[in-house]
Amino acid sequence: MAPIADFLLANIPFPPLPHYLTHYVPGVTPLSTPTSVVTALITYLAVVFGLREVMKSQKPQKLQFLFQAHNIILSIGSGILLVLMVEEVAPILFKGGLFYAICHDDAWTERLEFYYMINYYIKYVELLDTVFLAMKKKPLAFLHVFHHSATALLCFTQLNGRTSVSWVPITLNLTVHVLMYYYYFATAGGARIWWKKYLTSMQIIQFVIDLVAVYFGTYSYFVATYALGKLPALGTCAGTEGAAVFGCALLTSYLGLFINFYIQTYKKPVGKGTKVTANGNGIAHVNGSAKKE
């Protein structure tokens, strides 16, 4: 039972969609091939760094209305998608248990696949964050650019690999994004919000939980496939080897990068006369240097 999803389907006149837009069909669904994904991400990098060069001779653009609209849409959209995913995952957890929900093939339902697709496409919408930074003449920190582009690639690999554990990092990420994009929206309008520091803490906790889940699933798969009887395991885990290894590696890099950001921003001593500030897109400035949250 998914009462909210059923209510939306029954009461909102959605246009009929072809199968490849409601189900992930590699090579047919938009942005479902390595070539299309790499092309999109290269285009993203070319646009933002090209804009940065163009803006060197221009005045910074405020773009407050567009920036706030972008962020509140992402905050609300993340919240709706989170609720839909939770009501789909909860019965799976209740009936089958945690291992089943993380690792069983049947934990990859049609509706979850559709939600994973929506989450994947949202990652391309989020790339506009960097366009706003370039137009505002804000620094393009490595963490910001890398995180945005790599996360789109991560979602692509997990859709292709059909990793049943995907709901764990996605629901946690959506939870953080509800708050994070609201923070950007509010501070762009002049609000003073005291809990900015805790957003970074939430992101770090998110990646720790992610890694426990994905390393557990990857361990279970490899032990059940290659070392059954030699090491303890509850059973195999759904998903391809490439998707599992890539997910583990990338999420590990995220954890390291966000811990480093936290240390540099909140723990590193600030010299006399310097001031740490933050704009509406999570950039912490110390005498002109910048880090992306």
Backbone as CSV, one residue per row, in Angstrom:
resi,resn,N_x,N_y,N_z,CA_x,CA_y,CA_z,C_x,C_y,C_z
1,MET,0.835,-1.192,0.000,0.000,0.000,0.000,0.874,1.247,0.000
2,ALA,0.531,2.198,-0.886,1.240,3.467,-0.944,0.193,4.563,-1.094
3,PRO,-0.468,4.946,0.009,-1.622,5.849,-0.088,-1.315,7.197,-0.724
4,ILE,-0.162,7.774,-0.444,0.140,9.092,-1.005,0.366,8.990,-2.509
5,ALA,1.145,7.998,-2.922,1.387,7.809,-4.355,0.082,7.505,-5.075
6,ASP,-0.754,6.645,-4.484,-2.045,6.305,-5.095,-2.946,7.533,-5.194
7,PHE,-2.925,8.370,-4.157,-3.734,9.595,-4.164,-3.287,10.527,-5.283
8,LEU,-1.975,10.703,-5.428,-1.459,11.580,-6.476,-1.825,11.062,-7.857
9,LEU,-1.689,9.756,-8.052,-2.023,9.170,-9.344,-3.515,9.298,-9.659
10,ALA,-4.344,9.228,-8.627,-5.790,9.271,-8.829,-6.326,10.683,-9.022
11,ASN,-5.629,11.686,-8.483,-6.187,13.036,-8.457,-5.444,14.068,-9.294
12,ILE,-4.240,13.735,-9.749,-3.501,14.669,-10.599,-3.519,14.130,-12.023
13,PRO,-3.962,14.944,-12.976,-4.074,14.459,-14.367,-2.707,14.356,-15.065
14,PHE,-1.909,13.361,-14.657,-0.623,13.154,-15.299,-0.832,12.736,-16.756
15,PRO,-0.042,13.266,-17.676,-0.157,12.819,-19.069,0.364,11.390,-19.199
16,PRO,-0.160,10.617,-20.130,0.354,9.253,-20.331,1.805,9.284,-20.775
17,LEU,2.613,8.466,-20.161,4.045,8.453,-20.468,4.433,7.116,-21.078
18,PRO,5.357,7.127,-22.029,5.827,5.857,-22.592,6.589,5.045,-21.556
19,HIS,6.683,3.750,-21.779,7.303,2.832,-20.822,8.717,3.260,-20.440
20,TYR,9.494,3.750,-21.390,10.897,4.071,-21.115,11.077,5.321,-20.253
21,LEU,9.976,6.047,-19.993,10.051,7.192,-19.089,9.567,6.861,-17.683
22,THR,8.929,5.728,-17.516,8.492,5.297,-16.178,9.284,4.091,-15.692
23,HIS,10.039,3.464,-16.581,10.915,2.339,-16.258,12.285,2.610,-16.865
24,TYR,13.312,2.195,-16.165,14.664,2.456,-16.657,15.034,1.431,-17.724
25,VAL,15.155,1.908,-18.968,15.502,1.052,-20.101,16.846,1.533,-20.656
26,PRO,17.945,0.865,-20.315,19.266,1.311,-20.782,19.306,1.473,-22.295
27,GLY,19.824,2.614,-22.717,19.940,2.889,-24.142,18.714,3.534,-24.748
28,VAL,17.593,3.538,-24.022,16.356,4.138,-24.516,15.910,5.291,-23.620
29,THR,15.882,5.049,-22.315,15.574,6.117,-21.358,16.594,7.240,-21.506
30,PRO,16.166,8.507,-21.474,17.119,9.618,-21.593,18.246,9.535,-20.563
31,LEU,19.453,9.863,-21.006,20.648,9.845,-20.157,20.878,8.473,-19.523
32,SER,20.739,7.439,-20.347,20.923,6.073,-19.852,22.081,5.356,-20.529
33,THR,22.954,6.104,-21.212,24.138,5.512,-21.827,25.369,6.254,-21.326
34,PRO,26.519,5.577,-21.246,27.743,6.262,-20.816,28.068,7.479,-21.674
35,THR,27.839,7.376,-22.969,28.153,8.489,-23.869,27.320,9.717,-23.549
36,SER,26.005,9.519,-23.346,25.136,10.664,-23.068,25.455,11.290,-21.715
37,VAL,25.781,10.468,-20.721,26.095,10.995,-19.390,27.409,11.765,-19.407
38,VAL,28.437,11.185,-20.014,29.736,11.868,-20.099,29.605,13.168,-20.883
39,THR,28.838,13.143,-21.972,28.630,14.356,-22.769,27.946,15.440,-21.947
40,ALA,26.918,15.050,-21.182,26.199,16.014,-20.347,27.110,16.624,-19.287
41,LEU,27.949,15.796,-18.661,28.820,16.303,-17.594,29.964,17.151,-18.145
42,ILE,30.484,16.792,-19.305,31.510,17.617,-19.944,30.917,18.968,-20.341
43,THR,29.682,18.941,-20.844,28.993,20.184,-21.197,28.811,21.063,-19.962
44,TYR,28.437,20.436,-18.852,28.291,21.162,-17.583,29.591,21.860,-17.199
45,LEU,30.688,21.141,-17.240,31.979,21.714,-16.865,32.381,22.830,-17.822
46,ALA,32.147,22.613,-19.115,32.502,23.630,-20.117,31.685,24.907,-19.903
47,VAL,30.391,24.737,-19.606,29.524,25.899,-19.411,29.935,26.696,-18.186
48,VAL,30.138,26.014,-17.054,30.404,26.765,-15.822,31.784,27.419,-15.846
49,PHE,32.783,26.721,-16.376,34.109,27.338,-16.415,34.194,28.372,-17.531
50,GLY,33.418,28.171,-18.606,33.329,29.203,-19.634,32.661,30.451,-19.098
51,LEU,31.566,30.264,-18.333,30.891,31.398,-17.715,31.815,32.150,-16.763
52,ARG,32.621,31.399,-16.029,33.542,32.046,-15.095,34.482,32.981,-15.830
53,GLU,34.970,32.564,-16.990,35.882,33.413,-17.777,35.141,34.620,-18.334
54,VAL,33.934,34.399,-18.839,33.149,35.505,-19.397,32.832,36.544,-18.323
55,MET,32.498,36.064,-17.123,32.084,36.957,-16.046,33.238,37.764,-15.459
56,LYS,34.462,37.436,-15.796,35.605,38.196,-15.278,35.537,39.663,-15.685
57,SER,34.947,39.932,-16.831,34.846,41.314,-17.317,33.446,41.893,-17.116
58,GLN,32.601,41.169,-16.384,31.225,41.608,-16.169,30.955,41.850,-14.684
59,LYS,29.872,42.559,-14.401,29.459,42.757,-13.014,28.748,41.505,-12.506
60,PRO,28.910,41.199,-11.237,28.195,40.026,-10.684,26.678,40.174,-10.825
61,GLN,26.018,39.075,-11.149,24.565,39.076,-11.274,23.940,38.628,-9.945
62,LYS,22.888,39.296,-9.514,22.239,38.912,-8.257,21.318,37.708,-8.435
63,LEU,20.441,37.748,-9.416,19.572,36.614,-9.758,18.810,36.081,-8.548
64,GLN,18.409,36.971,-7.643,17.824,36.506,-6.383,16.548,35.709,-6.595
65,PHE,15.639,36.202,-7.455,14.380,35.500,-7.650,14.612,34.113,-8.220
66,LEU,15.437,34.000,-9.266,15.712,32.709,-9.885,16.408,31.773,-8.905
67,PHE,17.353,32.335,-8.146,18.092,31.521,-7.175,17.165,30.979,-6.096
68,GLN,16.301,31.841,-5.558,15.384,31.392,-4.515,14.359,30.402,-5.058
69,ALA,13.857,30.665,-6.276,12.897,29.742,-6.879,13.528,28.375,-7.091
70,HIS,14.755,28.358,-7.576,15.486,27.105,-7.801,15.601,26.317,-6.504
71,ASN,15.953,26.989,-5.428,16.203,26.300,-4.168,14.929,25.846,-3.471
72,ILE,13.871,26.649,-3.528,12.647,26.215,-2.854,11.985,25.074,-3.633
73,ILE,12.102,25.087,-4.952,11.580,23.972,-5.752,12.323,22.686,-5.412
74,LEU,13.648,22.773,-5.281,14.428,21.583,-4.941,14.139,21.109,-3.523
75,SER,13.914,22.031,-2.608,13.595,21.644,-1.229,12.245,20.927,-1.161
76,ILE,11.235,21.516,-1.782,9.894,20.910,-1.760,9.890,19.602,-2.551
77,GLY,10.533,19.613,-3.730,10.590,18.406,-4.550,11.294,17.263,-3.836
78,SER,12.379,17.579,-3.133,13.091,16.548,-2.373,12.211,15.987,-1.272
79,GLY,11.421,16.868,-0.634,10.539,16.417,0.432,9.448,15.481,-0.069
80,ILE,8.848,15.826,-1.205,7.793,14.977,-1.771,8.359,13.617,-2.174
81,LEU,9.511,13.634,-2.840,10.121,12.377,-3.271,10.523,11.528,-2.068
82,LEU,11.007,12.166,-1.010,11.378,11.446,0.208,10.170,10.727,0.801
83,VAL,9.048,11.417,0.911,7.834,10.817,1.477,7.377,9.635,0.625
84,LEU,7.389,9.797,-0.697,6.974,8.722,-1.593,7.878,7.500,-1.452
85,MET,9.178,7.735,-1.321,10.107,6.618,-1.181,9.946,5.921,0.156
86,VAL,9.750,6.689,1.214,9.596,6.091,2.544,8.364,5.196,2.584
87,GLU,7.243,5.640,1.990,6.045,4.806,2.033,6.173,3.573,1.141
88,GLU,7.080,3.584,0.200,7.332,2.397,-0.619,8.299,1.439,0.076
89,VAL,9.297,1.989,0.761,10.312,1.163,1.415,9.805,0.572,2.727
90,ALA,8.987,1.324,3.469,8.547,0.879,4.804,7.901,-0.510,4.799
91,PRO,6.984,-0.816,3.892,6.400,-2.163,3.895,7.422,-3.255,3.577
92,ILE,8.399,-2.934,2.736,9.444,-3.905,2.408,10.272,-4.208,3.650
93,LEU,10.607,-3.167,4.382,11.357,-3.341,5.636,10.542,-4.125,6.656
94,PHE,9.276,-3.775,6.783,8.417,-4.403,7.801,8.222,-5.891,7.517
95,LYS,8.012,-6.228,6.252,7.712,-7.616,5.894,8.969,-8.481,5.785
96,GLY,10.025,-7.932,5.233,11.196,-8.748,4.947,12.383,-8.534,5.852
97,GLY,12.424,-7.405,6.568,13.569,-7.109,7.414,14.608,-6.286,6.676
98,LEU,15.614,-5.835,7.419,16.614,-4.911,6.881,17.469,-5.553,5.786
99,PHE,17.940,-6.773,6.012,18.787,-7.418,5.006,18.018,-7.609,3.699
100,TYR,16.784,-8.037,3.809,15.944,-8.210,2.621,15.778,-6.883,1.879
101,ALA,15.496,-5.818,2.619,15.254,-4.511,2.009,16.499,-3.952,1.336
102,ILE,17.675,-4.309,1.867,18.927,-3.805,1.311,19.426,-4.663,0.159
103,CYS,19.216,-5.965,0.248,19.927,-6.873,-0.650,19.073,-7.732,-1.582
104,HIS,17.802,-7.890,-1.322,17.018,-8.815,-2.147,16.631,-8.176,-3.483
105,ASP,16.601,-8.986,-4.533,16.197,-8.503,-5.857,14.803,-7.880,-5.826
106,ASP,13.900,-8.460,-5.032,12.523,-7.973,-4.997,12.383,-6.629,-4.282
107,ALA,13.439,-6.176,-3.626,13.415,-4.854,-3.002,13.577,-3.747,-4.038
108,TRP,13.887,-4.138,-5.272,13.932,-3.177,-6.391,12.563,-3.237,-7.070
109,THR,11.618,-2.416,-6.594,10.263,-2.434,-7.130,10.132,-1.464,-8.307
110,GLU,9.032,-1.601,-9.038,8.802,-0.711,-10.180,8.698,0.745,-9.734
111,ARG,7.976,0.968,-8.645,7.830,2.347,-8.176,9.156,2.910,-7.678
112,LEU,9.938,2.096,-6.945,11.237,2.584,-6.491,12.134,2.908,-7.677
113,GLU,12.081,2.082,-8.705,12.877,2.366,-9.909,12.490,3.718,-10.506
114,PHE,11.201,3.985,-10.553,10.729,5.270,-11.075,11.205,6.414,-10.182
115,TYR,11.139,6.229,-8.868,11.623,7.269,-7.953,13.131,7.463,-8.101
116,TYR,13.858,6.378,-8.300,15.304,6.503,-8.520,15.589,7.307,-9.793
117,MET,14.763,7.103,-10.810,14.918,7.861,-12.050,14.673,9.348,-11.815
118,ILE,13.611,9.673,-11.057,13.331,11.079,-10.755,14.499,11.687,-9.993
119,ASN,14.999,10.972,-8.989,16.138,11.453,-8.213,17.354,11.680,-9.113
120,TYR,17.559,10.770,-10.060,18.672,10.890,-11.009,18.546,12.165,-11.836
121,TYR,17.373,12.447,-12.360,17.191,13.645,-13.184,17.287,14.920,-12.353
122,ILE,16.894,14.844,-11.085,17.050,16.006,-10.204,18.523,16.403,-10.096
123,LYS,19.425,15.416,-10.179,20.853,15.721,-10.080,21.312,16.640,-11.204
124,TYR,20.672,16.548,-12.349,21.025,17.448,-13.457,20.437,18.837,-13.228
125,VAL,19.255,18.905,-12.604,18.688,20.199,-12.251,19.583,20.904,-11.232
126,GLU,20.141,20.128,-10.306,21.006,20.701,-9.271,22.287,21.297,-9.844
127,LEU,22.654,20.917,-11.049,23.843,21.490,-11.676,23.700,22.995,-11.878
128,LEU,22.462,23.486,-11.886,22.242,24.933,-12.007,22.843,25.686,-10.826
129,ASP,23.041,25.007,-9.692,23.720,25.645,-8.547,25.013,26.297,-8.991
130,THR,25.785,25.561,-9.777,27.106,26.043,-10.196,26.981,27.191,-11.189
131,VAL,25.950,27.148,-12.024,25.709,28.253,-12.964,25.446,29.538,-12.182
132,PHE,24.650,29.440,-11.116,24.396,30.614,-10.284,25.692,31.139,-9.668
133,LEU,26.536,30.236,-9.179,27.804,30.665,-8.600,28.651,31.412,-9.617
134,ALA,28.716,30.876,-10.836,29.518,31.518,-11.882,28.954,32.888,-12.243
135,MET,27.618,32.980,-12.351,26.992,34.254,-12.702,27.167,35.293,-11.592
136,LYS,27.238,34.813,-10.348,27.440,35.718,-9.218,28.923,36.032,-8.974
137,LYS,29.788,35.415,-9.774,31.242,35.566,-9.640,31.743,35.047,-8.295
138,LYS,31.148,33.952,-7.843,31.612,33.286,-6.636,32.644,32.225,-7.025
139,PRO,33.561,31.894,-6.119,34.570,30.870,-6.432,33.928,29.509,-6.684
140,LEU,34.473,28.775,-7.641,34.002,27.421,-7.938,34.913,26.437,-7.216
141,ALA,34.550,26.099,-5.991,35.365,25.206,-5.170,35.333,23.786,-5.734
142,PHE,36.439,23.072,-5.569,36.545,21.708,-6.095,35.445,20.808,-5.547
143,LEU,35.175,20.887,-4.239,34.182,20.019,-3.624,32.809,20.212,-4.259
144,HIS,32.468,21.453,-4.524,31.163,21.747,-5.134,31.052,21.116,-6.522
145,VAL,32.007,21.405,-7.388,31.948,20.933,-8.780,32.062,19.414,-8.838
146,PHE,32.978,18.853,-8.083,33.175,17.406,-8.079,31.944,16.692,-7.544
147,HIS,31.404,17.176,-6.434,30.259,16.513,-5.807,29.049,16.509,-6.735
148,HIS,28.757,17.642,-7.366,27.603,17.727,-8.253,27.736,16.792,-9.452
149,SER,28.882,16.846,-10.115,29.043,16.033,-11.326,29.158,14.549,-10.994
150,ALA,29.881,14.214,-9.938,30.081,12.806,-9.590,28.798,12.157,-9.080
151,THR,27.923,12.931,-8.432,26.687,12.350,-7.914,25.747,11.963,-9.051
152,ALA,25.714,12.747,-10.101,24.922,12.369,-11.276,25.450,11.053,-11.855
153,LEU,26.767,10.935,-11.914,27.381,9.709,-12.419,27.081,8.530,-11.491
154,LEU,27.101,8.772,-10.190,26.802,7.717,-9.218,25.374,7.191,-9.407
155,CYS,24.407,8.092,-9.542,23.014,7.662,-9.727,22.867,6.857,-11.017
156,PHE,23.567,7.264,-12.055,23.535,6.531,-13.326,24.061,5.111,-13.150
157,THR,25.175,4.956,-12.463,25.763,3.620,-12.297,24.873,2.718,-11.452
158,GLN,24.189,3.279,-10.467,23.346,2.451,-9.605,22.047,2.039,-10.302
159,LEU,21.532,2.894,-11.174,20.382,2.498,-11.979,20.755,1.368,-12.925
160,ASN,21.904,1.484,-13.552,22.361,0.420,-14.447,22.651,-0.862,-13.685
161,GLY,23.214,-0.711,-12.499,23.591,-1.877,-11.709,22.460,-2.471,-10.900
162,ARG,21.320,-1.780,-10.822,20.145,-2.246,-10.078,20.523,-2.678,-8.651
163,THR,21.188,-1.779,-7.946,21.603,-2.056,-6.567,20.430,-1.776,-5.625
164,SER,19.930,-2.816,-4.988,18.761,-2.672,-4.123,19.020,-1.798,-2.906
165,VAL,20.282,-1.617,-2.546,20.632,-0.780,-1.401,20.469,0.709,-1.718
166,SER,20.165,1.046,-2.961,20.121,2.451,-3.398,19.225,3.328,-2.542
167,TRP,18.141,2.761,-2.011,17.214,3.597,-1.245,17.854,4.179,0.009
168,VAL,18.884,3.530,0.539,19.511,4.038,1.769,20.196,5.383,1.512
169,PRO,21.186,5.453,0.598,21.804,6.760,0.367,20.855,7.790,-0.226
170,ILE,19.883,7.357,-1.026,18.993,8.330,-1.656,18.069,8.976,-0.632
171,THR,17.457,8.190,0.248,16.560,8.783,1.247,17.316,9.692,2.213
172,LEU,18.519,9.295,2.591,19.323,10.152,3.470,19.706,11.447,2.762
173,ASN,20.077,11.338,1.498,20.447,12.511,0.722,19.259,13.455,0.554
174,LEU,18.088,12.905,0.297,16.892,13.735,0.160,16.567,14.454,1.464
175,THR,16.743,13.763,2.591,16.497,14.380,3.893,17.382,15.605,4.098
176,VAL,18.671,15.445,3.791,19.600,16.566,3.914,19.230,17.680,2.946
177,HIS,18.845,17.318,1.728,18.556,18.327,0.713,17.305,19.143,1.019
178,VAL,16.328,18.553,1.687,15.157,19.325,2.098,15.598,20.518,2.943
179,LEU,16.478,20.256,3.903,16.963,21.312,4.795,17.969,22.221,4.113
180,MET,18.875,21.628,3.339,19.943,22.401,2.722,19.407,23.416,1.723
181,TYR,18.506,22.972,0.847,17.987,23.910,-0.154,17.043,24.935,0.471
182,TYR,16.372,24.553,1.544,15.588,25.558,2.269,16.525,26.605,2.870
183,TYR,17.658,26.156,3.414,18.636,27.086,3.984,19.104,28.083,2.930
184,TYR,19.442,27.591,1.735,19.884,28.483,0.660,18.792,29.477,0.284
185,PHE,17.545,28.968,0.192,16.410,29.834,-0.135,16.246,30.932,0.909
186,ALA,16.254,30.546,2.168,15.987,31.496,3.245,17.087,32.534,3.387
187,THR,18.340,32.094,3.359,19.450,33.035,3.544,19.595,33.974,2.354
188,ALA,19.200,33.519,1.165,19.232,34.410,0.009,18.235,35.546,0.170
189,GLY,17.184,35.310,0.961,16.200,36.348,1.232,16.546,37.199,2.440
190,GLY,17.697,36.960,3.047,18.156,37.771,4.172,17.976,37.140,5.533
191,ALA,17.437,35.935,5.600,17.233,35.284,6.900,18.574,34.881,7.520
192,ARG,18.625,34.950,8.820,19.828,34.518,9.556,19.499,33.192,10.234
193,ILE,20.162,32.113,9.784,19.867,30.774,10.291,21.088,30.229,11.025
194,TRP,20.872,29.822,12.262,21.984,29.445,13.133,22.512,28.038,12.878
195,TRP,21.736,27.183,12.159,22.107,25.779,12.085,22.877,25.401,10.830
196,LYS,23.501,26.362,10.148,24.293,26.054,8.957,25.369,25.012,9.244
197,LYS,26.070,25.184,10.371,27.151,24.265,10.735,26.654,22.832,10.825
198,TYR,25.426,22.660,11.287,24.908,21.311,11.499,24.492,20.634,10.196
199,LEU,24.313,21.409,9.136,24.065,20.803,7.829,25.268,19.976,7.398
200,THR,26.463,20.524,7.590,27.665,19.784,7.241,27.800,18.541,8.117
201,SER,27.467,18.661,9.403,27.506,17.499,10.288,26.533,16.429,9.808
202,MET,25.345,16.844,9.369,24.364,15.898,8.848,24.882,15.189,7.604
203,GLN,25.569,15.950,6.744,26.116,15.344,5.530,27.171,14.298,5.866
204,ILE,28.002,14.588,6.844,29.028,13.637,7.251,28.382,12.375,7.839
205,ILE,27.392,12.549,8.712,26.675,11.399,9.280,26.001,10.598,8.167
206,GLN,25.432,11.312,7.197,24.800,10.655,6.054,25.774,9.728,5.341
207,PHE,26.985,10.209,5.078,27.952,9.389,4.349,28.458,8.222,5.187
208,VAL,28.534,8.393,6.498,28.935,7.279,7.371,27.891,6.161,7.290
209,ILE,26.610,6.530,7.392,25.545,5.525,7.299,25.531,4.896,5.908
210,ASP,25.684,5.726,4.872,25.760,5.213,3.503,26.824,4.138,3.378
211,LEU,27.998,4.445,3.906,29.126,3.522,3.753,28.908,2.225,4.514
212,VAL,28.288,2.304,5.683,27.970,1.069,6.414,27.071,0.186,5.557
213,ALA,26.055,0.788,4.946,25.095,0.026,4.135,25.735,-0.534,2.875
214,VAL,26.461,0.315,2.128,26.987,-0.148,0.837,28.177,-1.095,1.020
215,TYR,28.987,-0.872,2.040,30.089,-1.815,2.292,29.539,-3.164,2.757
216,PHE,28.485,-3.134,3.567,27.857,-4.377,4.009,27.298,-5.144,2.812
217,GLY,26.574,-4.449,1.941,26.014,-5.095,0.761,27.085,-5.640,-0.163
218,THR,28.137,-4.858,-0.357,29.237,-5.293,-1.234,29.961,-6.493,-0.643
219,TYR,30.221,-6.445,0.670,30.840,-7.569,1.358,29.983,-8.827,1.205
220,SER,28.678,-8.684,1.440,27.778,-9.833,1.344,27.818,-10.446,-0.050
221,TYR,27.812,-9.600,-1.058,27.825,-10.105,-2.436,29.107,-10.876,-2.724
222,PHE,30.250,-10.271,-2.418,31.521,-10.895,-2.779,31.788,-12.168,-1.974
223,VAL,31.384,-12.171,-0.701,31.560,-13.388,0.104,30.669,-14.502,-0.424
224,ALA,29.400,-14.173,-0.693,28.468,-15.196,-1.186,28.851,-15.695,-2.570
225,THR,29.519,-14.844,-3.361,29.881,-15.210,-4.734,31.214,-15.936,-4.811
226,TYR,32.189,-15.472,-4.022,33.548,-15.977,-4.183,34.132,-16.676,-2.960
227,ALA,33.525,-16.512,-1.790,34.123,-17.106,-0.582,33.075,-17.737,0.310
228,LEU,32.035,-18.289,-0.290,30.959,-18.890,0.482,31.502,-20.024,1.360
229,GLY,31.211,-19.969,2.634,31.674,-20.984,3.568,32.999,-20.634,4.225
230,LYS,33.726,-19.697,3.647,35.021,-19.314,4.209,34.910,-18.100,5.125
231,LEU,33.918,-17.249,4.858,33.701,-16.056,5.669,32.215,-15.961,6.016
232,PRO,31.877,-15.372,7.146,30.460,-15.271,7.520,29.713,-14.285,6.623
233,ALA,28.498,-14.612,6.234,27.659,-13.730,5.421,26.217,-14.181,5.520
234,LEU,25.311,-13.234,5.394,23.882,-13.545,5.457,23.338,-14.013,4.111
235,GLY,24.102,-13.784,3.070,23.657,-14.140,1.726,24.149,-13.128,0.729
236,THR,23.825,-13.332,-0.545,24.288,-12.423,-1.577,23.486,-11.128,-1.549
237,CYS,23.884,-10.165,-2.374,23.222,-8.864,-2.406,23.042,-8.434,-3.854
238,ALA,21.854,-7.907,-4.174,21.518,-7.569,-5.549,22.344,-6.391,-6.057
239,GLY,22.702,-6.467,-7.338,23.455,-5.392,-7.976,24.694,-5.920,-8.646
240,THR,25.211,-5.162,-9.605,26.416,-5.587,-10.313,27.662,-5.236,-9.517
241,GLU,28.733,-5.955,-9.793,29.989,-5.715,-9.081,30.523,-4.314,-9.348
242,GLY,30.468,-3.882,-10.601,30.991,-2.557,-10.945,30.268,-1.446,-10.222
243,ALA,28.928,-1.537,-10.160,28.141,-0.510,-9.469,28.466,-0.492,-7.978
244,ALA,28.638,-1.672,-7.390,28.931,-1.757,-5.961,30.289,-1.139,-5.634
245,VAL,31.300,-1.504,-6.401,32.649,-0.998,-6.132,32.718,0.504,-6.370
246,PHE,32.106,0.979,-7.455,32.111,2.414,-7.746,31.398,3.185,-6.641
247,GLY,30.257,2.663,-6.183,29.527,3.328,-5.110,30.338,3.422,-3.826
248,CYS,31.001,2.337,-3.467,31.843,2.341,-2.262,32.968,3.367,-2.387
249,ALA,33.639,3.378,-3.528,34.782,4.274,-3.727,34.354,5.741,-3.703
250,LEU,33.273,6.061,-4.404,32.862,7.462,-4.489,32.332,7.973,-3.153
251,LEU,31.522,7.185,-2.468,31.005,7.614,-1.173,32.115,7.761,-0.139
252,THR,33.141,6.919,-0.243,34.305,7.066,0.644,35.008,8.392,0.392
253,SER,35.154,8.761,-0.886,35.791,10.037,-1.218,34.947,11.204,-0.710
254,TYR,33.614,11.092,-0.797,32.749,12.153,-0.279,32.961,12.349,1.221
255,LEU,33.026,11.250,1.955,33.204,11.351,3.397,34.502,12.084,3.723
256,GLY,35.583,11.720,3.054,36.864,12.387,3.294,36.821,13.864,2.954
257,LEU,36.205,14.199,1.833,36.145,15.594,1.395,35.292,16.440,2.338
258,PHE,34.171,15.901,2.801,33.300,16.680,3.681,33.886,16.811,5.081
259,ILE,34.609,15.794,5.550,35.299,15.924,6.835,36.370,17.002,6.733
260,ASN,37.100,17.006,5.624,38.132,18.029,5.416,37.508,19.420,5.367
261,PHE,36.356,19.538,4.673,35.671,20.831,4.619,35.273,21.287,6.019
262,TYR,34.739,20.369,6.818,34.305,20.712,8.171,35.483,21.203,9.003
263,ILE,36.592,20.500,8.902,37.784,20.882,9.677,38.289,22.253,9.241
264,GLN,38.383,22.451,7.922,38.901,23.709,7.404,37.979,24.889,7.725
265,THR,36.673,24.636,7.748,35.713,25.720,7.937,35.418,26.013,9.399
266,TYR,35.281,24.975,10.222,34.797,25.160,11.582,35.829,24.884,12.671
267,LYS,36.896,24.177,12.337,37.878,23.812,13.356,39.220,24.505,13.183
268,LYS,39.532,24.896,11.958,40.823,25.530,11.711,40.838,26.926,12.320
269,PRO,41.894,27.274,13.096,41.949,28.603,13.709,41.919,29.701,12.652
270,VAL,41.146,30.736,12.924,41.054,31.879,12.017,41.923,32.991,12.574
271,GLY,42.772,33.536,11.716,43.704,34.561,12.155,43.006,35.830,12.609
272,LYS,43.705,36.640,13.371,43.158,37.882,13.897,42.757,38.803,12.757
273,GLY,41.575,39.342,12.854,41.110,40.281,11.843,40.393,39.626,10.681
274,THR,40.369,38.299,10.641,39.666,37.628,9.548,38.246,37.319,9.987
275,LYS,37.416,37.085,9.025,36.016,36.833,9.315,35.492,35.744,8.401
276,VAL,34.817,34.777,8.962,34.219,33.701,8.170,32.766,34.057,7.908
277,THR,32.385,34.090,6.647,31.004,34.364,6.276,30.534,33.307,5.312
278,ALA,29.248,33.315,5.056,28.716,32.338,4.105,27.625,32.984,3.283
279,ASN,27.646,32.737,1.968,26.574,33.255,1.139,25.458,32.236,1.058
280,GLY,24.445,32.530,0.269,23.279,31.674,0.212,23.507,30.328,-0.429
281,ASN,24.675,30.084,-0.971,24.911,28.778,-1.589,25.970,27.979,-0.856
282,GLY,26.162,28.268,0.413,27.000,27.413,1.241,28.478,27.609,1.050
283,ILE,28.924,28.789,0.555,30.348,29.020,0.378,30.869,29.761,1.596
284,ALA,31.822,29.153,2.276,32.418,29.813,3.434,33.671,30.551,2.985
285,HIS,33.743,31.841,3.284,34.858,32.673,2.829,35.760,33.062,4.002
286,VAL,37.040,32.897,3.820,38.024,33.388,4.786,39.073,34.148,4.004
287,ASN,38.993,35.496,4.061,39.920,36.330,3.315,40.003,35.951,1.848
288,GLY,38.855,35.694,1.244,38.834,35.423,-0.192,38.910,33.963,-0.555
289,SER,39.287,33.096,0.374,39.302,31.673,0.047,37.902,31.130,0.194
290,ALA,37.655,29.962,-0.387,36.281,29.451,-0.348,36.259,27.954,-0.289
291,LYS,35.228,27.453,0.373,34.962,26.007,0.413,33.474,25.821,0.201
292,LYS,33.100,24.778,-0.529,31.673,24.493,-0.775,31.172,23.478,0.224
293,GLU,30.058,23.766,0.776,29.434,22.868,1.773,28.859,21.648,1.111
